[in-house]
Amino acid sequence: MTDTERPRLPLIEICVEGIDGLLAAQAAGADRVELCASLVEGGITPSLGTVRAALELSTIPVHVIVRPHGGDFLYSEAEYRSMLTDVRALSELGVAGVVVGCLNADGTIDEKRMSELVQAAGPLNVTCHRAFDMTRDPTEALEALIRSKVGRVLTSGQRDTALDGVALLAELVRQAGKRIIILGCGGLDPTNIAEVRERTGLTEIHVAALKDVPSAMCYRNPQVGMGGTDLDREYRNTVTDAALVAATIAAVRA
């Protein structure tokens, strides 16, 4: 592969919900997508039908999150078995990678389960998602993921945003070396992505680039909601903003 054929760095992954998100990110120049359902919960496993449709339409690699529920990253045995089943099914479908994360109750990486998930994934890329940001010792957690043979870890440097976590992100990049990829994330947009890249040396960056748009529904029932107390949520959709994706990529590659 020549220099002109190599992907431009940093590689940009866009976190998307469903097919429309994939198409928007792809059209705007994303290098890869993380395909999720329910981003309002931080992302959970999408349906196999959604994955199949995504693979039919994608021209870039698709990594799929395998997460049974929102909230914490502590799973029952039954939930964990479902994760293994999902990983094997996704491998058979031909996705490029899976995104998983299991913790112990004491805030450490569950190495046994992570190692078994990597084995179930076979040749697929395996990313540990932001379960990593909930660990009590990021230095040891990174070594645990390396021992588990995970390929990359998604992290904001254990802060709400990458800018707040920039010092730890830089430390993690140095600690990782060539043993594991640090995939930086957290509130990244055209105003800050170049600064975070410069201060950390990240080679891969994860961006959400979401916006809320009103529902096209004409009839609206104000008396009932499908969950929670935000009744307007039933008539508001969160979508990938293709223009924001393109602007963010341009800002870091200027």
N, C-alpha and C positions, 0 to 999 in steps of 0.2 A: 504494500500500500504506500503510495507516495504522499508527500505532505499535502498536496492539493486534494487528495482523496480522504484525508483524515477529517473527522468531524471537528468543527470549530469549537474551541473551548471558551467558556465552560459549557458542558452539555446541559441543556435545559429540559427538565421534566415538568410537565404540567399535571396537576392533580385535577381530575375531572369526574363528574357524576353523569354516567350514562352516555348514550351515543351522541347526542347533540354536543356535549362537552368535548368528546373526542374529536368530532369533526371541526369544531371551532379551534381547538388547540392545534390540530394538524394543519389547518389552513393558515394559521398565523405563524407557523414556522417552528413549532415545538419539535424537539428531538425524540421525545418519548413521553408517554402518558402513564400515570397511575390511575387505573380505572376503579372507581368506588361506587357504592350506593350510599345515600344518606350522609352527605357531607356535613349536615347540621349536627350530626353525632360524631364528627371527626372521621367518618368513613367506615362502612361495614361492607361485607362481601356482596358483590352484585350477583344477580341471577345468572345462571349459565346461558340463558337466552340472550341476555345483554352482552355477555362475553362473546358468544358466537357471532352476533351481529357486529360487534366491534372489530373482531378479527376479519370479517368479510370486508369491512370498509377502511381498515387502517392501512396506511403506508409507512407507519413508524412503529417501533416496538411498543407493545402493550404489557405493562406490569399490572397485576390484579391483586387488590388487597384481600386477604383472608382473615377476617375478624368477625367472630360470631355475634358480638354485641357492642354497643357503645359503652362508655364508662371506663372501668378499669381494664387491666390486662391480665387478670387472674381468672383462669378458666377451669370449669369442672372437667372431670374426666370425659363425660359425654360430649361437652363442647370441644375439647381437644381432639377427640376422635373424629368429630365432624370436620375439623380443620385439616386433619390428615387426608380425609376423603376428598375435601375440596381441592387440596393441593394436587392430589393424584389426578383428579378429573380435569383440572386446568392444564396439567402437563399433557394429558391426552388430547385436549383441544388445540394445543400448540401455541399457548401464550409464550411471551419472551421471558416472563419472570413473575414471581409472587412476592407479596409484601406481608410479613407476619411479625408477631412479637408476643412472647410469653414471659411473664415475670413470676417470681416467687413472692409470697406475702411479705417477705422482709425487704423488698425493694431491690433484689438482685435478679440478674438474668436467669431464667430457667434453662440451663444449658442442656439438660437431657431432652426436653421437648424441642428446643431450637435445633439441636443436632438431628433429631428424628425428622423434623420438618424439612431440613436441608436434604436429608437422605431421600425423603419422599418426593422432593422436587426434582431429583435426578440432575439433568443438565441445565435446568432453568436457573436464571439469575434469582438470588434470594436477597431481599432487603429486609432489615429489621426496621419497623416504623417507629413512631415517636414514643412507643413504650420505653425506648431508651431514655427519653427525657424525664421519665418518672423513676429512674433508678437512683439509688442513694449515693453511689460512687461511680461517676462516669468513666474514670480511668480503668477501674476493674471491669466495669460493664463492657467496655470496648474490647478488653482482652478476652472476656468470656465469649463475645460474639466471634472473635477471631478463632478461638478454640473450637467453636461450633461450626466453623467454615461458612459463616454468613459472608456474602459478598460486599454488602454496603449497609450503611446505617443512616437513617433519616433523622436529623436532629437540628434543633434551633439553638443548641448550646445550653439546654436546660433552662431557657428563659422564654417569655411569651413571644419575643421576636428575635430574629437573627442578629439585629443590631445590638440588642441588649446582651445577647449571648456571644458576641463576637470574640471575646477573649478565649472562652472555652472552645469555640469552634476552631480557632487557630491552633490551640493546644492539641485538639483531637486530630487535626490534619497532620501535625507533626508526629504524634504518637502512632497514627495509622501507617504512615509511610506508604509502602506499596502492598501492605498486607490486607487492607480493607478500604473501601471507598467511603469517604464522608460526603453525604448528600445533604447540603445545607438548606434550611428552610426557615420560615417564620416571618410573616409580614413583609415579604420582599416585593418591591414594585420599582418603577422607573426612577424613583427619587433616591433609593438607597442600595440597590442591588450591586452597582459598581463598587461602592465603598466597601460593602461586605466582602465581595470577591477579593478586592485589593488587600484587605486587612487579614484575610484568612488563607488565601491560596486555594480555595475550593475549586475543584475541577468539574463538579456536578452540582447543580442547584435546582431546587424544587420550588415551584411557584403555584399558587392557587388561582389568582387572577379572576376572582368571582365578582359578580354584581347581582343585585336584586332587581327583578323586573316584575311589573304587575301581571297577574294572570289575565288571560284572554276571556275568562268567564264573564258572561253578561249577567246571568242570574247569580246573586250572592245571598246566602242565608246567614244573617248575622247572629243567629241564635245557637249555632252549633259549631264546634271545632273538632278536628280529628285527633287532637292531643295537645296537652299543655294549655296555657292561658292566652296565648297570642292568637286570637281568632283571625286576625288579618293574615296569618301565615298560610291559611288555606287558599288565599288569593294573591300570593307572592311567590315567585319562583327564583331560585338562586342558580345562575347560569355562568358558564365560562365566557369571559369577555375577550373576544378575539383581538380587538384593538389593544386592550391592555396587555395581552400576551405578547403581541408584536412589539409594543413600546418597551416592555420590560426586557425582551431579548435584545432589542436595539441598544438599550441603555448600557447593557453589560458587555456588548461586543463593539461598542463605538470605537 
